[in-house]
Amino acid sequence: MDMNETQVFEKQVLDHERMKRILEQVYKALEEKGYHPIDQIVGYILSGDPTYITSYNNARSIIQEVERDELLGELLSSYLDVK
């Protein structure tokens, strides 16, 4: 691999509605348990450590259904309003 060349990252096609449902479910579970959901989700995405996400209401298992890079890509696309 030539370190001067830009590497192309191939992402899978995301199901926007599925991703939104997952993030909403996890957010709600974190909120109900008294955590700051944004901080916890960011911690999970950056570290990959599933213990940032509560197991309450199966939130930890739910968020692990999708890859962290897919979550980050969906969040960035939504923030920039691009698809």
Phi and psi restraints in degrees (range 20) as a CNS / XPLOR table:
assign (resid 1 and name C) (resid 2 and name N)
       (resid 2 and name CA) (resid 2 and name C) 1.0 -81.1 20.0 2
assign (resid 2 and name N) (resid 2 and name CA)
       (resid 2 and name C) (resid 3 and name N) 1.0 117.3 20.0 2
assign (resid 2 and name C) (resid 3 and name N)
       (resid 3 and name CA) (resid 3 and name C) 1.0 -71.6 20.0 2
assign (resid 3 and name N) (resid 3 and name CA)
       (resid 3 and name C) (resid 4 and name N) 1.0 -6.1 20.0 2
assign (resid 3 and name C) (resid 4 and name N)
       (resid 4 and name CA) (resid 4 and name C) 1.0 -91.7 20.0 2
assign (resid 4 and name N) (resid 4 and name CA)
       (resid 4 and name C) (resid 5 and name N) 1.0 -9.3 20.0 2
assign (resid 4 and name C) (resid 5 and name N)
       (resid 5 and name CA) (resid 5 and name C) 1.0 -92.9 20.0 2
assign (resid 5 and name N) (resid 5 and name CA)
       (resid 5 and name C) (resid 6 and name N) 1.0 144.8 20.0 2
assign (resid 5 and name C) (resid 6 and name N)
       (resid 6 and name CA) (resid 6 and name C) 1.0 -75.9 20.0 2
assign (resid 6 and name N) (resid 6 and name CA)
       (resid 6 and name C) (resid 7 and name N) 1.0 128.5 20.0 2
assign (resid 6 and name C) (resid 7 and name N)
       (resid 7 and name CA) (resid 7 and name C) 1.0 -80.6 20.0 2
assign (resid 7 and name N) (resid 7 and name CA)
       (resid 7 and name C) (resid 8 and name N) 1.0 137.4 20.0 2
assign (resid 7 and name C) (resid 8 and name N)
       (resid 8 and name CA) (resid 8 and name C) 1.0 -94.7 20.0 2
assign (resid 8 and name N) (resid 8 and name CA)
       (resid 8 and name C) (resid 9 and name N) 1.0 128.4 20.0 2
assign (resid 8 and name C) (resid 9 and name N)
       (resid 9 and name CA) (resid 9 and name C) 1.0 -98.5 20.0 2
assign (resid 9 and name N) (resid 9 and name CA)
       (resid 9 and name C) (resid 10 and name N) 1.0 117.0 20.0 2
assign (resid 9 and name C) (resid 10 and name N)
       (resid 10 and name CA) (resid 10 and name C) 1.0 -91.8 20.0 2
assign (resid 10 and name N) (resid 10 and name CA)
       (resid 10 and name C) (resid 11 and name N) 1.0 120.8 20.0 2
assign (resid 10 and name C) (resid 11 and name N)
       (resid 11 and name CA) (resid 11 and name C) 1.0 -109.6 20.0 2
assign (resid 11 and name N) (resid 11 and name CA)
       (resid 11 and name C) (resid 12 and name N) 1.0 153.9 20.0 2
assign (resid 11 and name C) (resid 12 and name N)
       (resid 12 and name CA) (resid 12 and name C) 1.0 -78.0 20.0 2
assign (resid 12 and name N) (resid 12 and name CA)
       (resid 12 and name C) (resid 13 and name N) 1.0 156.0 20.0 2
assign (resid 12 and name C) (resid 13 and name N)
       (resid 13 and name CA) (resid 13 and name C) 1.0 -68.4 20.0 2
assign (resid 13 and name N) (resid 13 and name CA)
       (resid 13 and name C) (resid 14 and name N) 1.0 126.7 20.0 2
assign (resid 13 and name C) (resid 14 and name N)
       (resid 14 and name CA) (resid 14 and name C) 1.0 -94.6 20.0 2
assign (resid 14 and name N) (resid 14 and name CA)
       (resid 14 and name C) (resid 15 and name N) 1.0 143.7 20.0 2
assign (resid 14 and name C) (resid 15 and name N)
       (resid 15 and name CA) (resid 15 and name C) 1.0 -93.1 20.0 2
assign (resid 15 and name N) (resid 15 and name CA)
       (resid 15 and name C) (resid 16 and name N) 1.0 102.8 20.0 2
assign (resid 15 and name C) (resid 16 and name N)
       (resid 16 and name CA) (resid 16 and name C) 1.0 -55.7 20.0 2
assign (resid 16 and name N) (resid 16 and name CA)
       (resid 16 and name C) (resid 17 and name N) 1.0 -46.0 20.0 2
assign (resid 16 and name C) (resid 17 and name N)
       (resid 17 and name CA) (resid 17 and name C) 1.0 -66.4 20.0 2
assign (resid 17 and name N) (resid 17 and name CA)
       (resid 17 and name C) (resid 18 and name N) 1.0 -40.2 20.0 2
assign (resid 17 and name C) (resid 18 and name N)
       (resid 18 and name CA) (resid 18 and name C) 1.0 -62.6 20.0 2
assign (resid 18 and name N) (resid 18 and name CA)
       (resid 18 and name C) (resid 19 and name N) 1.0 -44.6 20.0 2
assign (resid 18 and name C) (resid 19 and name N)
       (resid 19 and name CA) (resid 19 and name C) 1.0 -62.9 20.0 2
assign (resid 19 and name N) (resid 19 and name CA)
       (resid 19 and name C) (resid 20 and name N) 1.0 -41.3 20.0 2
assign (resid 19 and name C) (resid 20 and name N)
       (resid 20 and name CA) (resid 20 and name C) 1.0 -63.5 20.0 2
assign (resid 20 and name N) (resid 20 and name CA)
       (resid 20 and name C) (resid 21 and name N) 1.0 -43.3 20.0 2
assign (resid 20 and name C) (resid 21 and name N)
       (resid 21 and name CA) (resid 21 and name C) 1.0 -61.6 20.0 2
assign (resid 21 and name N) (resid 21 and name CA)
       (resid 21 and name C) (resid 22 and name N) 1.0 -43.1 20.0 2
assign (resid 21 and name C) (resid 22 and name N)
       (resid 22 and name CA) (resid 22 and name C) 1.0 -61.7 20.0 2
assign (resid 22 and name N) (resid 22 and name CA)
       (resid 22 and name C) (resid 23 and name N) 1.0 -49.7 20.0 2
assign (resid 22 and name C) (resid 23 and name N)
       (resid 23 and name CA) (resid 23 and name C) 1.0 -63.8 20.0 2
assign (resid 23 and name N) (resid 23 and name CA)
       (resid 23 and name C) (resid 24 and name N) 1.0 -37.5 20.0 2
assign (resid 23 and name C) (resid 24 and name N)
       (resid 24 and name CA) (resid 24 and name C) 1.0 -66.0 20.0 2
assign (resid 24 and name N) (resid 24 and name CA)
       (resid 24 and name C) (resid 25 and name N) 1.0 -41.9 20.0 2
assign (resid 24 and name C) (resid 25 and name N)
       (resid 25 and name CA) (resid 25 and name C) 1.0 -63.9 20.0 2
assign (resid 25 and name N) (resid 25 and name CA)
       (resid 25 and name C) (resid 26 and name N) 1.0 -44.7 20.0 2
assign (resid 25 and name C) (resid 26 and name N)
       (resid 26 and name CA) (resid 26 and name C) 1.0 -66.9 20.0 2
assign (resid 26 and name N) (resid 26 and name CA)
       (resid 26 and name C) (resid 27 and name N) 1.0 -43.5 20.0 2
assign (resid 26 and name C) (resid 27 and name N)
       (resid 27 and name CA) (resid 27 and name C) 1.0 -57.0 20.0 2
assign (resid 27 and name N) (resid 27 and name CA)
       (resid 27 and name C) (resid 28 and name N) 1.0 -48.5 20.0 2
assign (resid 27 and name C) (resid 28 and name N)
       (resid 28 and name CA) (resid 28 and name C) 1.0 -62.2 20.0 2
assign (resid 28 and name N) (resid 28 and name CA)
       (resid 28 and name C) (resid 29 and name N) 1.0 -43.7 20.0 2
assign (resid 28 and name C) (resid 29 and name N)
       (resid 29 and name CA) (resid 29 and name C) 1.0 -62.4 20.0 2
assign (resid 29 and name N) (resid 29 and name CA)
       (resid 29 and name C) (resid 30 and name N) 1.0 -43.0 20.0 2
assign (resid 29 and name C) (resid 30 and name N)
       (resid 30 and name CA) (resid 30 and name C) 1.0 -63.7 20.0 2
assign (resid 30 and name N) (resid 30 and name CA)
       (resid 30 and name C) (resid 31 and name N) 1.0 -43.3 20.0 2
assign (resid 30 and name C) (resid 31 and name N)
       (resid 31 and name CA) (resid 31 and name C) 1.0 -63.0 20.0 2
assign (resid 31 and name N) (resid 31 and name CA)
       (resid 31 and name C) (resid 32 and name N) 1.0 -44.4 20.0 2
assign (resid 31 and name C) (resid 32 and name N)
       (resid 32 and name CA) (resid 32 and name C) 1.0 -62.9 20.0 2
assign (resid 32 and name N) (resid 32 and name CA)
       (resid 32 and name C) (resid 33 and name N) 1.0 -29.7 20.0 2
assign (resid 32 and name C) (resid 33 and name N)
       (resid 33 and name CA) (resid 33 and name C) 1.0 -87.6 20.0 2
assign (resid 33 and name N) (resid 33 and name CA)
       (resid 33 and name C) (resid 34 and name N) 1.0 0.6 20.0 2
assign (resid 33 and name C) (resid 34 and name N)
       (resid 34 and name CA) (resid 34 and name C) 1.0 90.0 20.0 2
assign (resid 34 and name N) (resid 34 and name CA)
       (resid 34 and name C) (resid 35 and name N) 1.0 12.4 20.0 2
assign (resid 34 and name C) (resid 35 and name N)
       (resid 35 and name CA) (resid 35 and name C) 1.0 -90.0 20.0 2
assign (resid 35 and name N) (resid 35 and name CA)
       (resid 35 and name C) (resid 36 and name N) 1.0 162.6 20.0 2
assign (resid 35 and name C) (resid 36 and name N)
       (resid 36 and name CA) (resid 36 and name C) 1.0 -87.3 20.0 2
assign (resid 36 and name N) (resid 36 and name CA)
       (resid 36 and name C) (resid 37 and name N) 1.0 101.7 20.0 2
assign (resid 36 and name C) (resid 37 and name N)
       (resid 37 and name CA) (resid 37 and name C) 1.0 -56.2 20.0 2
assign (resid 37 and name N) (resid 37 and name CA)
       (resid 37 and name C) (resid 38 and name N) 1.0 -41.5 20.0 2
assign (resid 37 and name C) (resid 38 and name N)
       (resid 38 and name CA) (resid 38 and name C) 1.0 -61.9 20.0 2
assign (resid 38 and name N) (resid 38 and name CA)
       (resid 38 and name C) (resid 39 and name N) 1.0 -48.1 20.0 2
assign (resid 38 and name C) (resid 39 and name N)
       (resid 39 and name CA) (resid 39 and name C) 1.0 -60.0 20.0 2
assign (resid 39 and name N) (resid 39 and name CA)
       (resid 39 and name C) (resid 40 and name N) 1.0 -41.6 20.0 2
assign (resid 39 and name C) (resid 40 and name N)
       (resid 40 and name CA) (resid 40 and name C) 1.0 -67.8 20.0 2
assign (resid 40 and name N) (resid 40 and name CA)
       (resid 40 and name C) (resid 41 and name N) 1.0 -43.3 20.0 2
assign (resid 40 and name C) (resid 41 and name N)
       (resid 41 and name CA) (resid 41 and name C) 1.0 -66.9 20.0 2
assign (resid 41 and name N) (resid 41 and name CA)
       (resid 41 and name C) (resid 42 and name N) 1.0 -41.6 20.0 2
assign (resid 41 and name C) (resid 42 and name N)
       (resid 42 and name CA) (resid 42 and name C) 1.0 -61.2 20.0 2
assign (resid 42 and name N) (resid 42 and name CA)
       (resid 42 and name C) (resid 43 and name N) 1.0 -44.9 20.0 2
assign (resid 42 and name C) (resid 43 and name N)
       (resid 43 and name CA) (resid 43 and name C) 1.0 -57.7 20.0 2
assign (resid 43 and name N) (resid 43 and name CA)
       (resid 43 and name C) (resid 44 and name N) 1.0 -42.1 20.0 2
assign (resid 43 and name C) (resid 44 and name N)
       (resid 44 and name CA) (resid 44 and name C) 1.0 -64.3 20.0 2
assign (resid 44 and name N) (resid 44 and name CA)
       (resid 44 and name C) (resid 45 and name N) 1.0 -48.2 20.0 2
assign (resid 44 and name C) (resid 45 and name N)
       (resid 45 and name CA) (resid 45 and name C) 1.0 -61.8 20.0 2
assign (resid 45 and name N) (resid 45 and name CA)
       (resid 45 and name C) (resid 46 and name N) 1.0 -43.4 20.0 2
assign (resid 45 and name C) (resid 46 and name N)
       (resid 46 and name CA) (resid 46 and name C) 1.0 -71.3 20.0 2
assign (resid 46 and name N) (resid 46 and name CA)
       (resid 46 and name C) (resid 47 and name N) 1.0 -39.2 20.0 2
assign (resid 46 and name C) (resid 47 and name N)
       (resid 47 and name CA) (resid 47 and name C) 1.0 -97.4 20.0 2
assign (resid 47 and name N) (resid 47 and name CA)
       (resid 47 and name C) (resid 48 and name N) 1.0 -28.1 20.0 2
assign (resid 47 and name C) (resid 48 and name N)
       (resid 48 and name CA) (resid 48 and name C) 1.0 80.4 20.0 2
assign (resid 48 and name N) (resid 48 and name CA)
       (resid 48 and name C) (resid 49 and name N) 1.0 3.1 20.0 2
assign (resid 48 and name C) (resid 49 and name N)
       (resid 49 and name CA) (resid 49 and name C) 1.0 -83.3 20.0 2
assign (resid 49 and name N) (resid 49 and name CA)
       (resid 49 and name C) (resid 50 and name N) 1.0 111.0 20.0 2
assign (resid 49 and name C) (resid 50 and name N)
       (resid 50 and name CA) (resid 50 and name C) 1.0 -67.0 20.0 2
assign (resid 50 and name N) (resid 50 and name CA)
       (resid 50 and name C) (resid 51 and name N) 1.0 -13.4 20.0 2
assign (resid 50 and name C) (resid 51 and name N)
       (resid 51 and name CA) (resid 51 and name C) 1.0 -71.7 20.0 2
assign (resid 51 and name N) (resid 51 and name CA)
       (resid 51 and name C) (resid 52 and name N) 1.0 -7.7 20.0 2
assign (resid 51 and name C) (resid 52 and name N)
       (resid 52 and name CA) (resid 52 and name C) 1.0 -68.5 20.0 2
assign (resid 52 and name N) (resid 52 and name CA)
       (resid 52 and name C) (resid 53 and name N) 1.0 -19.9 20.0 2
assign (resid 52 and name C) (resid 53 and name N)
       (resid 53 and name CA) (resid 53 and name C) 1.0 -108.0 20.0 2
assign (resid 53 and name N) (resid 53 and name CA)
       (resid 53 and name C) (resid 54 and name N) 1.0 129.9 20.0 2
assign (resid 53 and name C) (resid 54 and name N)
       (resid 54 and name CA) (resid 54 and name C) 1.0 -64.0 20.0 2
assign (resid 54 and name N) (resid 54 and name CA)
       (resid 54 and name C) (resid 55 and name N) 1.0 151.1 20.0 2
assign (resid 54 and name C) (resid 55 and name N)
       (resid 55 and name CA) (resid 55 and name C) 1.0 -86.0 20.0 2
assign (resid 55 and name N) (resid 55 and name CA)
       (resid 55 and name C) (resid 56 and name N) 1.0 -5.8 20.0 2
assign (resid 55 and name C) (resid 56 and name N)
       (resid 56 and name CA) (resid 56 and name C) 1.0 -56.2 20.0 2
assign (resid 56 and name N) (resid 56 and name CA)
       (resid 56 and name C) (resid 57 and name N) 1.0 134.9 20.0 2
assign (resid 56 and name C) (resid 57 and name N)
       (resid 57 and name CA) (resid 57 and name C) 1.0 54.4 20.0 2
assign (resid 57 and name N) (resid 57 and name CA)
       (resid 57 and name C) (resid 58 and name N) 1.0 28.0 20.0 2
assign (resid 57 and name C) (resid 58 and name N)
       (resid 58 and name CA) (resid 58 and name C) 1.0 65.0 20.0 2
assign (resid 58 and name N) (resid 58 and name CA)
       (resid 58 and name C) (resid 59 and name N) 1.0 21.4 20.0 2
assign (resid 58 and name C) (resid 59 and name N)
       (resid 59 and name CA) (resid 59 and name C) 1.0 -60.3 20.0 2
assign (resid 59 and name N) (resid 59 and name CA)
       (resid 59 and name C) (resid 60 and name N) 1.0 -39.3 20.0 2
assign (resid 59 and name C) (resid 60 and name N)
       (resid 60 and name CA) (resid 60 and name C) 1.0 -63.1 20.0 2
assign (resid 60 and name N) (resid 60 and name CA)
       (resid 60 and name C) (resid 61 and name N) 1.0 -44.1 20.0 2
assign (resid 60 and name C) (resid 61 and name N)
       (resid 61 and name CA) (resid 61 and name C) 1.0 -67.2 20.0 2
assign (resid 61 and name N) (resid 61 and name CA)
       (resid 61 and name C) (resid 62 and name N) 1.0 -39.0 20.0 2
assign (resid 61 and name C) (resid 62 and name N)
       (resid 62 and name CA) (resid 62 and name C) 1.0 -62.9 20.0 2
assign (resid 62 and name N) (resid 62 and name CA)
       (resid 62 and name C) (resid 63 and name N) 1.0 -46.2 20.0 2
assign (resid 62 and name C) (resid 63 and name N)
       (resid 63 and name CA) (resid 63 and name C) 1.0 -69.0 20.0 2
assign (resid 63 and name N) (resid 63 and name CA)
       (resid 63 and name C) (resid 64 and name N) 1.0 -25.8 20.0 2
assign (resid 63 and name C) (resid 64 and name N)
       (resid 64 and name CA) (resid 64 and name C) 1.0 -79.4 20.0 2
assign (resid 64 and name N) (resid 64 and name CA)
       (resid 64 and name C) (resid 65 and name N) 1.0 -1.2 20.0 2
assign (resid 64 and name C) (resid 65 and name N)
       (resid 65 and name CA) (resid 65 and name C) 1.0 -70.4 20.0 2
assign (resid 65 and name N) (resid 65 and name CA)
       (resid 65 and name C) (resid 66 and name N) 1.0 -20.2 20.0 2
assign (resid 65 and name C) (resid 66 and name N)
       (resid 66 and name CA) (resid 66 and name C) 1.0 -122.6 20.0 2
assign (resid 66 and name N) (resid 66 and name CA)
       (resid 66 and name C) (resid 67 and name N) 1.0 151.6 20.0 2
assign (resid 66 and name C) (resid 67 and name N)
       (resid 67 and name CA) (resid 67 and name C) 1.0 -71.9 20.0 2
assign (resid 67 and name N) (resid 67 and name CA)
       (resid 67 and name C) (resid 68 and name N) 1.0 148.7 20.0 2
assign (resid 67 and name C) (resid 68 and name N)
       (resid 68 and name CA) (resid 68 and name C) 1.0 -61.2 20.0 2
assign (resid 68 and name N) (resid 68 and name CA)
       (resid 68 and name C) (resid 69 and name N) 1.0 -36.9 20.0 2
assign (resid 68 and name C) (resid 69 and name N)
       (resid 69 and name CA) (resid 69 and name C) 1.0 -65.6 20.0 2
assign (resid 69 and name N) (resid 69 and name CA)
       (resid 69 and name C) (resid 70 and name N) 1.0 -31.7 20.0 2
assign (resid 69 and name C) (resid 70 and name N)
       (resid 70 and name CA) (resid 70 and name C) 1.0 -68.2 20.0 2
assign (resid 70 and name N) (resid 70 and name CA)
       (resid 70 and name C) (resid 71 and name N) 1.0 -41.8 20.0 2
assign (resid 70 and name C) (resid 71 and name N)
       (resid 71 and name CA) (resid 71 and name C) 1.0 -60.1 20.0 2
assign (resid 71 and name N) (resid 71 and name CA)
       (resid 71 and name C) (resid 72 and name N) 1.0 -47.9 20.0 2
assign (resid 71 and name C) (resid 72 and name N)
       (resid 72 and name CA) (resid 72 and name C) 1.0 -62.4 20.0 2
assign (resid 72 and name N) (resid 72 and name CA)
       (resid 72 and name C) (resid 73 and name N) 1.0 -42.8 20.0 2
assign (resid 72 and name C) (resid 73 and name N)
       (resid 73 and name CA) (resid 73 and name C) 1.0 -61.7 20.0 2
assign (resid 73 and name N) (resid 73 and name CA)
       (resid 73 and name C) (resid 74 and name N) 1.0 -42.5 20.0 2
assign (resid 73 and name C) (resid 74 and name N)
       (resid 74 and name CA) (resid 74 and name C) 1.0 -65.4 20.0 2
assign (resid 74 and name N) (resid 74 and name CA)
       (resid 74 and name C) (resid 75 and name N) 1.0 -43.0 20.0 2
assign (resid 74 and name C) (resid 75 and name N)
       (resid 75 and name CA) (resid 75 and name C) 1.0 -63.1 20.0 2
assign (resid 75 and name N) (resid 75 and name CA)
       (resid 75 and name C) (resid 76 and name N) 1.0 -42.6 20.0 2
assign (resid 75 and name C) (resid 76 and name N)
       (resid 76 and name CA) (resid 76 and name C) 1.0 -66.4 20.0 2
assign (resid 76 and name N) (resid 76 and name CA)
       (resid 76 and name C) (resid 77 and name N) 1.0 -43.1 20.0 2
assign (resid 76 and name C) (resid 77 and name N)
       (resid 77 and name CA) (resid 77 and name C) 1.0 -60.7 20.0 2
assign (resid 77 and name N) (resid 77 and name CA)
       (resid 77 and name C) (resid 78 and name N) 1.0 -42.0 20.0 2
assign (resid 77 and name C) (resid 78 and name N)
       (resid 78 and name CA) (resid 78 and name C) 1.0 -66.9 20.0 2
assign (resid 78 and name N) (resid 78 and name CA)
       (resid 78 and name C) (resid 79 and name N) 1.0 -43.0 20.0 2
assign (resid 78 and name C) (resid 79 and name N)
       (resid 79 and name CA) (resid 79 and name C) 1.0 -62.2 20.0 2
assign (resid 79 and name N) (resid 79 and name CA)
       (resid 79 and name C) (resid 80 and name N) 1.0 -42.0 20.0 2
assign (resid 79 and name C) (resid 80 and name N)
       (resid 80 and name CA) (resid 80 and name C) 1.0 -85.9 20.0 2
assign (resid 80 and name N) (resid 80 and name CA)
       (resid 80 and name C) (resid 81 and name N) 1.0 -4.2 20.0 2
assign (resid 80 and name C) (resid 81 and name N)
       (resid 81 and name CA) (resid 81 and name C) 1.0 56.0 20.0 2
assign (resid 81 and name N) (resid 81 and name CA)
       (resid 81 and name C) (resid 82 and name N) 1.0 47.6 20.0 2
assign (resid 81 and name C) (resid 82 and name N)
       (resid 82 and name CA) (resid 82 and name C) 1.0 -126.6 20.0 2
assign (resid 82 and name N) (resid 82 and name CA)
       (resid 82 and name C) (resid 83 and name N) 1.0 154.8 20.0 2
